[in-house]
Amino acid sequence: MGQATGHQVKEGSLTAVDLRRLAGQTAYARIRLAELCESDMLGGGEDSPQAGNVFSSGSAGAQIRRIIEGSFGNSNVSPLRILLTGTNGPAQVEVPQSVGWHYLVVSPEDTSAPGVGTAPIDTTVSAETDIQRASQLAGLLGLWTGIDEAPLDEEETASYVRFRLFRSFFRHLSGDAVELDVRNKLLEVDTGYPRPTHESGRCTYVENPTGAARQAVSQLWSANAHILRSPREVLKESQSKEISMGEALRMLFSFLWASLIGAPAAWASRAVRGVQAAVASSVQSFVFGADHAAYEVVVSGQRSDGKPAGWQDLQTAARELERGLPGYEQTAHEELSGLWREYTNGALTLADGGVHGAIVRPILVNSDRAVMRNPRDIVPNPDDSFPALKGALGATLGSGDLEATDIVAIDDQGRQLQAESTRGSELSREAASALHKMAQWREGNSQTYSSLFGAELSKAIHSHRNELAELLRRMRDAAGGGSAESAQLQKKQKRLGMIMRVIAVVAVLLIGTLALLGGVSVLSWGWAGGLMAAVALGWLIASFIVFMRGQRELFRLINRRRSLESQAEVDSRNITAVLHDLTRVTDAYSQYLNFTRALGHFIHQPFGGLRTATDQETESFSDLPRSTAQGRIPTDESVAQETALELRHGQFQAGWMDSLWSKYLNEAAVLIGPRGLELRDDSDLLFRVRGSGDDSLLSLWADALDEQSVSSHFGDPTWESARQRLDREPPLKAVRTRLTERVASTKGAVSFERFLAEVGTPTSDPIGETLLDATAIAADTARTQKEFIRTAELGLGRAVVHVQMTGPVEPLSLGFSRDRVESDHAVDDDSDFSKPFGDAAF
């Protein structure tokens, strides 16, 4: 068999197709086959020896039907043969005798509605005729948008040939514009969040947004204080260690020997060197061996180029210094997923009054739940950034755009502008002006939930930097300091050594004198020996007293060095803790910035981007026949606003953001693209990854949201639910009536009832009396016997199809028909299907 070629119209596109190929593409529940025959195109007339033949046995329609029934499986087929007539057609045509078809005749008249007078169709104007016939066939064949049924779908064909006259009407009322207006007013939240209902009533609005935000932030950080600061080791208070008598004598004789050999200063240096060396050994590999640039960033707060160090510089410096710690081991990124879940849950709770997490509880006002009215009280709009400084001031300070929640960067730029404004330079006035503008901009954002949360991280970053800088300076001083103190001590030791040598020389001279006196018998050796022993004892006592009094400063220095050694050990361990804290908090800050950007987009557009008029644009036509009318519901700002407010009441339940936030997270993989592949199966990964770096999924997500908003389809379920309530709930039906009571049509603004006229209302009007003979007219054959009325709700708009049919009409009752000369039975099985349609196309 040859190809059954034709054209397919689908979604406004015309494409060539092979009928048999369509059979294998999809299943069709019902196929309506309409074979058209235009009587005006048939040969013959009243005086012609042969009238026109209608629907011959070898027609394309008959052969297409056979292909459909053989190739399209169990599809239900509705076969229709439709005769198109006109006032200028032939006087007579031959009617068929083959059964198994619905035979219909299009009434050659144009009327706006049932019950209204009719006007003939001028078939000499082909455009007018084609449009009128197309509108009639659309209703009969179920071709109008929104109406899938057709009048003869469930009706069996008769076992005899009978014709029916029919006409159809169509009304299409577009509610796209007003629906768009109401939808946007219902779903947009920049003018205020809805007041959701909960188990005991309806939420109220928070009267003190700043207080509510502070309460939520306080709850969050009270439960997560360990993230901001870990415990520090404190040196236990110790008393100076007393020197024993034995140790004092040992030190005395050691010092005496050093004095006698002229090296008391060297002796003192050796006494404290052991303690100082112990202090230095614990830090020299870290402090003196640390990366100089990283050290300067922490201690002086400046980068190598002399500009102030930002939090990213501190983050890098902390990691570099951490790697230089004794016994450093590579550790994994510290996961803070619990914090970020509670942070985002807290924002949702403030917005919708639901219980989303375990920490931030709904705000209560006199025992009633309360929600924030303004999204800006929760998170500033991500688009509300402070522009980069321009000109020479920008070049000097190196400024970029400031995010409203980047507390560290805002503080840093504020300090720079403040310093520049008081410098008395050419840029001072410009800096003061920029500082004033920035202060005004910041005032509107600094008391939001997200900004207050970030302020705690900012304080922690500055606190840890100052603490670390102090510890590093202290350990450097402990390891390398005391030179001036040592020089002064050496001078005292030399002076004390001189005194000790003088006492020793005096003692030696006295002992020598007594020995001489004993030798020359001036004194007996008993007395001489006793006096020499007394002198020696006196020398020892005097030396001990002088030594102990003279070395008080030395003993204090030794005790101080011992205390420094203990402090250095504690400081060393605290440096490790501070570096861990600084690394963790700067990592958390980068996560905070990206989560806040993403959260800001959601908080300000939980239903995705609002739709614009171009998305809902409906094409209108001015050349439609009278039976077909198109109109639209005009927008009324006050009525649309009233409708949105009515719909908000009862539409939202406490916690309504929960499902939207889940969709929002699941959409991240799509927004990021191929690099977000990991998120397709685990969107919670966003809470666990780092916040900085080129490969950070969190950063990629926030960047993607900055570039493209979430689809407006997020709001479709909510809007559909609200729209159905307009039809279902009695109080809202009145609201809908006010919305749709006027229609803008080609004839101007009319009431809804006038627009519909009688379309959709059953009547028994006669149809196509001009096509019947006198006998049929007298028998009231033209009276409407079957009516097909279907109404489709198209959002706030409506489509109505109304088809009217007469009862079965004998072929000979048609004024233009006569019996066919040759009987036309069923299609011959021997028909040639090698080229079933000739040169025709369906």
C-alpha positions in Angstrom: 0.0 0.0 0.0 1.2 3.5 -0.7 1.8 6.2 1.9 -1.1 7.9 3.5 0.4 11.4 3.5 -1.2 14.5 5.0 -0.6 17.4 7.3 -0.7 17.5 11.1 -1.5 20.6 13.1 -0.1 20.4 16.6 0.3 23.3 19.0 0.0 25.7 16.1 2.6 24.0 13.9 1.8 22.4 10.5 4.0 19.4 9.6 3.7 16.7 6.9 3.0 13.3 8.3 2.3 9.7 7.2 -0.9 8.5 8.8 0.5 5.0 9.4 3.5 6.4 11.3 1.2 8.3 13.6 -0.4 4.9 14.6 2.8 3.7 16.1 3.7 6.8 18.2 1.0 6.9 20.8 -2.4 5.5 21.8 -5.5 7.4 21.0 -8.7 6.9 23.0 -10.9 8.4 20.4 -10.4 9.4 16.8 -12.9 11.7 15.1 -12.8 11.3 11.3 -14.5 14.1 9.5 -15.0 13.9 5.7 -16.1 17.2 4.3 -17.9 17.8 1.0 -18.6 21.3 -0.2 -21.9 21.4 -2.2 -20.8 24.6 -4.0 -18.0 22.7 -5.6 -20.2 20.0 -7.0 -21.1 20.0 -10.7 -24.7 20.2 -11.9 -27.7 22.3 -11.1 -31.4 22.1 -11.2 -31.5 21.8 -15.1 -28.4 19.6 -15.3 -28.8 16.0 -16.4 -26.6 14.9 -13.5 -26.5 16.4 -10.1 -23.4 16.6 -7.9 -22.3 13.3 -6.2 -21.9 13.6 -2.4 -19.5 11.2 -0.6 -18.8 8.5 -3.2 -17.8 5.0 -2.2 -14.2 5.5 -3.2 -13.8 8.8 -1.4 -10.7 9.6 0.6 -12.6 9.6 3.8 -13.8 6.0 3.4 -10.3 4.8 2.7 -8.7 6.7 5.6 -11.3 5.2 7.8 -10.3 1.7 6.8 -6.6 2.6 7.5 -7.5 4.0 11.0 -9.6 0.9 11.9 -6.8 -1.4 10.8 -3.8 0.5 12.2 -4.8 2.3 15.4 -5.7 -0.7 17.6 -8.7 -0.3 19.9 -9.2 3.4 19.4 -12.9 4.5 19.3 -13.7 6.0 15.9 -16.4 8.6 15.4 -16.9 8.8 11.6 -18.6 12.0 10.4 -19.6 13.1 6.9 -20.3 16.8 6.8 -21.9 18.6 3.9 -21.0 22.3 3.6 -23.7 24.2 1.9 -24.3 27.8 0.9 -27.0 30.0 -0.6 -25.3 29.9 -4.0 -24.9 26.1 -4.3 -26.5 23.8 -6.9 -30.1 23.2 -6.7 -29.7 19.5 -6.3 -27.0 17.0 -5.2 -27.2 13.2 -5.0 -27.0 12.0 -1.4 -25.2 8.8 -0.4 -26.7 5.5 0.6 -23.8 3.9 2.5 -24.4 3.5 6.3 -22.0 3.5 9.2 -21.5 7.3 9.2 -22.9 10.3 11.0 -24.3 12.6 8.2 -24.5 16.3 9.0 -25.2 19.5 7.2 -23.7 22.8 8.3 -26.5 25.4 8.6 -25.6 28.2 6.2 -26.4 31.0 8.5 -24.6 33.3 11.0 -26.1 34.3 14.3 -24.5 35.5 17.5 -26.5 33.2 19.9 -29.5 31.0 20.2 -32.7 32.9 20.2 -31.2 35.7 18.0 -32.1 36.3 14.4 -30.0 34.7 11.7 -28.2 36.2 8.6 -27.2 34.2 5.5 -23.6 33.5 4.7 -22.3 35.2 1.6 -20.4 32.3 0.0 -19.0 34.6 -2.6 -16.6 36.0 0.0 -14.3 33.0 0.6 -12.6 34.3 3.7 -15.9 35.0 5.5 -17.2 31.6 4.5 -14.1 29.7 5.6 -14.0 31.4 9.0 -17.6 30.7 9.7 -17.4 27.1 8.6 -14.2 26.5 10.7 -15.9 27.9 13.8 -18.9 25.5 13.2 -16.7 22.5 12.7 -14.6 23.3 15.8 -17.6 22.9 18.1 -18.7 19.7 16.3 -15.3 18.0 16.4 -14.1 19.1 19.8 -11.3 21.4 18.5 -11.8 24.4 20.9 -9.2 24.8 23.6 -10.3 23.5 26.9 -13.2 21.4 25.5 -12.1 17.9 24.6 -15.5 16.3 24.2 -17.6 16.4 21.0 -21.4 15.9 20.6 -21.3 12.6 18.8 -18.5 10.8 20.7 -20.8 8.4 22.5 -23.5 8.1 19.8 -23.7 5.1 17.6 -24.2 5.5 13.8 -27.6 4.6 12.4 -28.3 1.7 10.2 -29.8 4.0 7.6 -28.8 7.3 6.1 -30.2 10.3 7.8 -28.9 13.9 7.9 -28.8 16.3 10.8 -28.6 20.0 10.5 -26.4 21.7 13.1 -24.9 24.9 14.2 -22.5 25.8 17.0 -21.6 28.7 19.2 -18.4 29.4 21.2 -17.5 31.9 23.9 -14.0 32.3 25.1 -13.4 34.6 28.1 -9.8 35.1 29.0 -9.0 35.8 32.6 -5.2 35.7 32.1 -4.6 39.4 32.8 -6.7 39.6 36.0 -5.5 36.2 37.1 -2.0 37.3 36.7 -2.7 40.4 38.7 -4.4 38.5 41.6 -1.8 35.7 41.5 1.1 38.2 41.8 -0.6 40.1 44.6 -1.3 36.9 46.5 2.2 35.4 46.1 4.4 38.5 46.4 5.7 39.2 49.9 7.6 42.4 49.6 4.6 44.3 50.8 4.1 41.8 53.7 3.9 38.2 54.5 0.5 36.5 54.9 -0.8 35.9 58.4 -1.0 32.1 58.6 -3.4 30.2 60.7 -2.5 27.6 63.3 -4.2 25.3 65.7 -5.4 28.0 68.0 -6.1 30.9 65.7 -4.4 33.2 63.2 -0.9 34.6 63.6 -0.5 38.3 64.3 2.4 40.5 63.1 5.5 41.1 65.3 5.3 44.6 66.7 9.1 44.8 67.5 10.9 43.1 64.6 14.4 44.0 66.0 13.5 42.5 69.3 12.2 39.3 67.7 15.3 39.0 65.5 17.6 39.5 68.6 15.6 36.8 70.5 16.0 34.3 67.7 19.7 35.0 67.2 20.3 34.8 71.0 18.6 31.4 71.0 20.8 30.2 68.2 24.1 31.3 69.6 23.3 30.2 73.1 22.9 26.7 71.7 26.0 27.0 69.5 28.4 29.1 71.6 31.1 26.5 71.3 31.4 27.3 67.6 32.3 30.9 68.4 34.9 30.2 71.0 36.4 27.0 72.5 37.7 26.9 76.1 41.0 28.5 77.0 43.6 27.2 79.4 44.3 29.6 82.3 47.7 29.6 84.2 47.1 28.7 87.8 48.2 31.3 90.3 51.5 30.2 91.8 53.6 31.7 94.6 57.3 32.4 94.3 59.5 29.4 95.1 61.6 29.9 98.2 65.3 29.1 97.9 66.6 26.5 100.5 69.6 27.1 102.7 71.6 24.4 101.0 70.8 25.9 97.5 71.6 29.4 98.8 75.1 28.2 100.1 75.8 26.4 96.9 74.9 29.5 95.0 77.0 31.6 97.4 80.2 29.6 96.9 79.6 29.4 93.2 79.2 33.2 93.1 82.3 33.6 95.4 84.3 31.6 93.0 82.9 33.6 90.0 83.7 36.8 91.9 87.3 35.7 92.7 87.9 34.8 89.0 86.2 38.1 88.0 83.1 36.6 86.3 80.1 37.4 88.5 78.0 38.7 85.5 78.6 35.5 83.6 77.5 33.5 86.6 74.2 35.4 86.8 73.6 34.9 83.1 74.1 31.2 83.5 71.6 31.2 86.4 68.7 32.5 84.3 69.8 31.1 80.9 68.3 27.6 81.6 64.9 29.1 82.3 65.0 31.4 79.3 66.1 28.6 77.0 63.2 26.5 78.1 60.8 29.3 77.2 62.4 29.9 73.8 62.5 26.2 72.8 58.7 26.0 73.1 58.0 28.7 70.6 61.0 29.3 68.4 60.0 26.7 65.8 56.6 28.3 65.6 56.8 32.0 66.3 60.2 32.7 64.7 59.7 30.1 62.0 56.1 31.2 61.1 55.3 32.6 57.6 56.1 36.3 57.9 53.2 37.4 55.8 50.7 35.4 57.8 52.3 36.7 61.0 51.9 40.3 59.9 48.3 39.8 58.8 47.4 38.5 62.3 49.6 40.8 64.4 49.4 44.1 62.5 46.1 43.5 60.6 47.8 44.4 57.3 48.5 42.6 54.1 51.9 42.6 52.5 50.8 45.5 50.2 50.0 47.6 53.2 46.3 47.5 52.8 44.0 46.3 55.7 43.5 42.6 55.9 40.0 41.3 55.3 38.4 38.2 56.7 39.6 36.1 53.7 43.2 37.2 54.5 42.7 36.2 58.1 41.3 32.9 57.0 44.3 32.2 54.9 46.8 33.4 57.5 45.2 31.2 60.2 45.5 28.2 58.0 49.1 28.9 57.3 50.0 29.5 60.9 48.0 26.4 61.9 50.2 24.3 59.6 53.3 25.6 61.4 52.1 24.4 64.8 54.3 21.7 66.4 52.7 18.3 65.8 50.3 19.7 63.2 48.1 17.1 61.5 45.9 17.6 58.5 42.2 17.7 59.6 39.0 17.6 57.6 36.7 20.6 57.2 34.8 21.1 60.4 31.1 20.3 59.6 28.6 22.9 60.9 25.6 21.5 59.2 23.5 21.6 62.4 24.2 25.3 62.7 23.1 26.1 59.2 20.0 24.0 59.3 18.9 25.9 62.5 19.9 29.2 61.0 17.7 28.7 57.9 15.0 27.1 60.1 15.0 30.2 62.3 14.4 32.5 59.3 11.5 30.3 58.2 10.0 30.4 61.6 10.1 34.2 61.7 8.4 34.3 58.3 5.7 31.7 58.6 5.2 31.0 62.4 5.9 27.3 62.0 8.2 25.0 64.1 11.0 24.2 61.7 13.9 23.4 64.0 14.8 22.5 67.6 16.2 25.9 68.7 14.3 28.9 67.4 10.7 28.9 68.6 7.8 30.9 67.1 7.5 34.4 68.5 4.7 34.8 70.9 2.7 38.1 71.4 0.3 37.7 74.3 0.2 33.9 73.9 -0.5 34.3 70.1 2.0 33.3 67.5 3.5 36.2 65.5 5.3 36.5 62.2 7.5 39.2 60.7 5.6 41.4 58.3 8.5 42.6 56.2 11.0 40.2 54.6 13.7 42.8 55.1 13.4 42.3 58.8 14.7 38.8 58.3 17.2 39.0 55.5 18.0 42.1 53.4 17.3 41.9 49.7 20.3 40.4 48.0 20.1 43.2 45.4 20.4 45.8 48.1 24.2 46.3 48.0 26.3 49.4 48.6 28.0 50.3 45.4 31.8 50.3 45.1 33.5 53.6 45.7 34.3 55.5 42.5 37.2 57.6 41.3 40.3 58.4 43.3 38.7 57.4 46.6 37.9 54.0 45.2 41.3 53.6 43.8 42.9 54.6 47.1 40.8 52.3 49.3 40.3 49.5 46.8 36.6 49.1 47.4 34.1 46.7 45.8 30.3 46.3 46.1 29.3 45.6 49.7 26.7 43.0 50.6 24.2 44.2 53.2 25.1 41.2 55.4 28.9 41.2 55.1 29.5 42.8 58.5 33.3 42.4 58.5 33.7 44.1 55.1 31.3 46.9 56.1 33.2 47.5 59.3 36.6 47.5 57.6 35.5 50.0 54.9 33.9 52.1 57.6 37.2 52.3 59.5 39.0 53.2 56.3 36.6 55.9 55.4 36.7 57.3 58.9 40.5 57.5 58.8 40.5 59.1 55.4 37.9 61.6 56.3 40.0 62.9 59.3 43.3 62.9 57.4 42.8 66.4 56.0 43.6 65.2 52.4 41.9 66.1 49.2 39.8 63.0 49.5 38.6 63.7 53.1 35.4 65.4 52.1 34.5 62.7 49.6 35.3 60.1 52.2 33.1 61.8 54.8 30.2 61.9 52.2 30.7 58.2 51.4 30.8 57.3 55.1 27.5 59.2 55.7 25.8 57.4 52.8 27.1 54.1 54.0 25.9 54.7 57.5 22.4 55.5 56.2 22.4 52.4 54.0 23.6 50.2 56.9 21.0 51.5 59.3 18.3 49.9 57.3 19.9 46.5 57.4 22.0 46.1 60.6 19.1 45.0 62.8 17.8 42.2 60.6 17.9 38.5 61.7 20.7 37.6 59.4 22.8 40.7 60.1 22.5 40.2 63.8 23.5 36.6 63.4 26.5 37.6 61.2 27.5 40.3 63.7 28.3 37.6 66.3 30.6 35.9 63.8 32.2 39.2 63.0 32.9 39.9 66.7 34.4 36.4 67.1 36.7 37.0 64.1 38.0 40.3 65.5 38.3 38.9 69.0 40.3 35.8 67.9 42.6 38.0 65.8 43.3 40.3 68.7 43.8 37.5 71.1 46.1 35.7 68.7 48.1 38.8 68.0 48.5 39.4 71.8 49.6 35.8 72.4 52.2 35.9 69.5 53.6 39.2 70.7 53.8 37.9 74.3 55.6 34.8 73.2 58.0 36.7 71.1 58.8 39.0 74.0 59.2 36.0 76.3 61.5 34.2 73.9 63.7 37.1 72.9 63.1 39.8 75.5 64.8 40.8 78.8 68.1 42.1 77.3 67.9 45.5 79.1 66.9 43.7 82.3 69.9 41.4 81.9 72.3 44.3 81.3 71.2 46.0 84.4 71.5 42.8 86.4 75.1 42.2 85.1 76.1 45.6 86.4 74.7 44.8 89.8 76.4 41.5 89.8 79.8 43.1 89.1 79.3 45.6 91.9 78.2 42.8 94.3 81.3 40.7 93.2 83.5 43.7 94.0 82.0 43.9 97.5 82.4 40.2 98.0 86.0 40.3 96.9 86.7 43.2 99.3 85.1 41.3 102.2 87.2 38.2 101.3 90.4 40.3 101.0 89.7 41.9 104.4 89.0 38.4 105.9 92.2 37.0 104.4 94.3 39.9 105.7 92.8 39.5 109.2 93.5 35.8 109.1 97.0 36.4 107.8 97.6 39.0 110.5 96.4 36.6 113.3 98.6 33.8 111.9 101.6 36.2 111.9 100.8 37.2 115.5 100.6 33.6 116.5 103.8 32.8 114.7 105.7 35.5 116.6 104.1 34.5 119.8 102.3 37.7 120.3 99.2 35.6 120.6 99.1 32.1 121.6 98.0 29.7 118.8 95.0 28.9 120.8 93.8 32.5 120.7 95.1 33.0 117.2 93.3 29.9 115.9 90.1 30.9 117.7 90.3 34.4 116.3 91.0 33.1 112.8 88.0 30.8 113.0 85.9 33.7 114.2 87.1 35.9 111.3 86.4 33.1 108.8 82.9 32.6 110.3 82.4 36.3 110.3 83.5 36.5 106.6 81.1 33.6 105.7 78.2 35.2 107.6 78.9 38.7 106.2 79.3 37.3 102.7 76.0 35.3 103.0 74.2 38.4 104.3 75.6 40.6 101.6 74.9 37.9 98.9 71.3 37.2 100.0 70.5 41.0 100.1 72.3 41.7 96.9 70.7 38.8 95.0 67.1 39.6 95.7 66.7 41.0 92.2 68.3 37.9 90.8 66.0 35.6 92.7 63.0 37.6 91.5 64.2 37.3 88.0 64.6 33.6 88.3 61.1 33.2 89.7 59.8 35.5 87.0 61.5 33.4 84.3 60.0 30.2 85.8 56.6 31.8 85.7 57.1 32.9 82.1 58.0 29.3 81.3 54.7 28.1 82.7 52.9 30.9 80.9 54.6 30.1 77.7 53.5 26.5 77.8 49.9 27.7 78.4 50.1 30.3 75.7 51.4 27.8 73.3 48.4 25.6 73.8 46.1 28.6 73.7 47.6 29.7 70.4 46.6 26.3 69.0 43.1 26.7 70.3 42.8 30.3 69.0 44.0 29.2 65.5 41.5 26.4 65.4 38.8 28.9 66.5 39.8 31.5 63.9 39.9 28.9 61.1 36.5 27.5 62.1 34.9 31.0 62.5 36.2 32.3 59.2 35.0 29.2 57.5 31.7 29.6 59.1 31.6 33.3 58.0 32.1 32.3 54.4 29.2 29.8 54.7 27.1 32.4 56.4 27.6 34.9 53.5 26.6 32.3 50.9 23.7 30.8 52.9 22.4 34.3 53.5 22.5 35.2 49.9 20.6 32.0 49.0 18.2 32.5 51.9 17.7 36.1 50.9 16.4 35.1 47.5 14.0 32.6 49.0 12.8 34.9 51.8 12.0 37.7 49.3 10.6 35.3 46.6 9.4 32.1 48.3 7.2 31.3 45.3 9.8 32.1 42.7 9.9 35.1 40.4 6.6 36.8 39.7 5.2 36.3 36.3 5.0 39.2 33.8 2.2 40.2 31.4 4.2 38.8 28.5 4.0 35.3 30.0 0.2 35.5 30.0 -0.3 37.3 26.7 -3.5 36.2 24.9 -3.9 36.8 21.2 -7.2 38.3 20.2 -9.0 38.3 16.9 -11.4 40.8 15.4 -12.6 38.9 12.3 -14.5 36.1 14.1 -18.0 35.1 12.9 -21.0 36.2 15.0 -21.4 32.8 16.6 -17.9 33.0 18.1 -16.9 35.7 20.6 -13.7 36.4 22.5 -13.4 38.6 25.5 -11.1 39.2 28.4 -11.7 40.2 32.0 -10.1 43.7 32.5 -7.9 44.3 35.5 -9.1 46.5 38.4 -6.3 47.2 40.8 -8.6 47.7 43.9 -10.7 44.6 43.2 -7.6 42.5 42.5 -6.0 43.7 45.8 -9.2 42.9 47.7 -9.4 39.4 46.1 -5.8 38.7 47.1 -6.3 39.8 50.7 -9.5 37.6 50.9 -7.6 34.6 49.5 -4.7 35.1 51.9 -7.1 34.6 54.8 -7.2 30.8 55.3 -4.9 30.0 52.4 -1.7 29.8 54.5 -1.0 27.5 57.5 1.8 28.0 60.0 4.9 26.4 58.5 3.8 27.0 54.9 7.3 27.7 53.8 8.6 24.2 54.6 7.7 22.4 51.4 8.8 25.4 49.3 12.2 25.5 51.0 12.6 21.8 50.3 11.8 22.4 46.6 14.2 25.3 46.7 17.1 23.1 47.9 16.2 20.4 45.4 16.3 22.9 42.6 20.0 23.7 43.4 21.4 20.9 41.3 19.4 22.2 38.3 20.6 25.8 38.8 24.2 24.9 39.2 24.3 22.7 36.2 26.7 19.8 35.6 28.9 20.8 38.5 26.0 20.3 40.8 25.6 16.6 40.0 26.3 15.5 43.6 23.3 17.5 44.8 20.8 15.5 42.7 20.6 12.7 45.3 21.7 14.7 48.4 20.7 18.3 48.5 21.6 18.3 52.2 25.2 18.4 51.0 24.9 22.1 50.8 24.8 22.3 54.6 28.1 20.3 54.9 30.4 21.8 52.3 32.8 24.7 52.7 31.6 28.1 52.0 34.6 29.4 50.0 36.6 28.1 47.1 36.0 27.7 43.4 34.6 24.2 43.9 32.3 25.1 46.8 28.8 23.9 45.9 27.3 26.4 48.3 29.1 29.3 46.6 28.1 28.0 43.2 24.5 27.8 44.3 24.4 31.4 45.7 26.1 32.7 42.5 23.5 30.9 40.3 20.7 32.4 42.3 22.2 35.9 41.8 22.1 35.3 38.1 18.7 33.7 37.7 15.7 33.6 39.9 13.9 30.4 40.8 11.1 29.4 38.4 7.7 31.0 39.0 6.2 27.5 38.9 7.0 27.2 42.6 3.8 29.2 43.2 1.6 27.1 40.9 0.2 24.7 43.6 -0.6 27.5 45.9 -2.3 29.6 43.3 -4.3 26.6 42.0 -5.5 25.9 45.5 -6.5 29.5 46.0 -8.2 29.7 42.6 -10.3 26.6 43.4 -11.4 28.2 46.6 -12.9 31.0 44.5 -15.3 28.5 43.0 -15.8 26.4 46.2 -16.2 28.7 49.1 -19.4 30.8 49.2 -17.7 34.0 50.6 -15.2 33.9 47.9 -17.7 33.3 45.1 -18.9 36.8 45.6 -15.3 38.1 45.3 -15.0 36.2 42.0 -18.2 37.7 40.7 -16.9 41.1 41.3 -13.7 40.2 39.4 -15.6 38.9 36.3 -18.7 41.1 36.2 -17.3 43.1 33.3 -15.9 41.8 30.0 -13.8 43.7 27.5 -14.8 42.5 24.0 -14.5 43.8 20.5 -17.8 45.6 21.1 -16.4 47.4 24.1 -17.0 46.8 27.8 -20.1 44.7 28.4 -21.6 42.7 31.3 -20.7 39.1 31.6 -24.3 38.1 30.9 -24.4 40.1 27.7 -21.2 38.6 26.6 -22.5 35.1 26.9 -25.9 36.1 25.5 -27.9 32.8 25.4 -24.8 30.6 24.7 -24.9 27.8 27.2 -28.7 28.0 27.7 -30.8 25.3 26.1 -33.4 26.4 23.5 -35.5 24.8 20.8 -34.9 27.2 18.0 -35.2 26.0 14.4 -32.0 25.4 12.4 -31.4 25.8 8.7 -35.0 26.0 7.5 -33.7 27.3 4.2 -32.3 23.8 3.5 -35.6 22.0 4.0 -38.5 21.5 1.8 -41.9 22.8 2.7 -43.2 19.5 4.0 -40.2 19.2 6.4 -40.7 22.8 7.6 -44.3 22.2 8.2 -43.5 19.1 10.2 -41.2 21.2 12.4 -38.2 19.1 11.4 -35.9 22.1 11.8 -36.6 22.3 15.5 -33.5 21.7 17.8 -33.6 18.1 19.2 -30.1 17.6 20.6 -28.0 20.2 22.4 -24.4 19.8 23.4 -23.3 22.3 26.1 -19.9 22.2 27.7 -18.2 24.8 29.9 -14.6 24.7 30.8 -13.1 26.8 33.6 -9.8 28.3 32.3 -8.4 29.8 35.4 -10.6 32.8 36.1 -11.7 32.7 32.5 -14.2 30.4 30.8 -14.8 28.6 27.5 -18.3 27.6 26.5 -19.2 25.4 23.5 -22.9 25.1 22.5 -23.8 22.8 19.6 -27.4 22.5 18.4 -28.7 19.7 16.2 -32.0 18.8 14.6 -33.3 15.3 14.7 -32.7 12.9 11.8 -33.8 14.3 8.5 -34.8 12.2 5.5 -32.4 12.9 2.6 -35.3 13.7 0.3 -36.5 16.3 2.9 -33.4 18.3 2.0 -34.5 20.9 -0.5 -31.3 20.4 -2.6 -31.1 16.5 -2.7 -32.4 13.7 -4.9 -31.8 10.0 -4.9 -28.5 8.8 -6.3 -28.9 7.0 -9.6 -26.6 4.2 -8.6 -26.8 2.7 -5.1 -23.8 3.4 -3.0 -23.2 0.4 -0.7 -20.3 -0.4 1.6 -16.8 0.3 0.4 -15.8 -2.4 -2.1 -13.2 -4.8 -0.7 -11.5 -4.8 -4.1 -10.9 -1.1 -4.1 -7.4 0.0 -5.1 -5.4 1.3 -2.1 -2.1 1.5 -3.8 -2.7 5.3 -4.0 -5.8 5.7 -1.8 -6.0 9.5 -1.9 -4.7 10.3 -5.4 -3.2 13.8 -5.2 -5.3 14.8 -2.3 -4.1 15.4 1.2 -6.0 15.2 4.4 
